[in-house]
Amino acid sequence: MFTVYILFSKQLNTFYCGYTGTSIAKRLQQHLYDHKGFTSKAKDWEIIYSKIEINKTDAIKLEKKSKNEA
């Protein structure tokens, strides 16, 4: 099972879309503390949306759709 999520940072005034096969709480902690990518630029990320998908293919499709609409 995979979760598609959207994070928001007030500091950067921007959104980040992603998906994970792990716990959404654990993934948020990784973005806040253990991440070297785009989300490492701020430490105030909040989950503003999440949706559980049954399989990875559907999660990837929803993530891409979310990025195109953002």
PyMOL commands that set and color helices and strands:
alter all, ss='L'
color gray80, all
select helices_A, chain A and resi 24-34+38-41+56-69
alter helices_A, ss='H'
color red, helices_A
select strands_A, chain A and resi 2-9+14-20+46-53
alter strands_A, ss='S'
color yellow, strands_A
deselect
rebuild
show_as cartoon
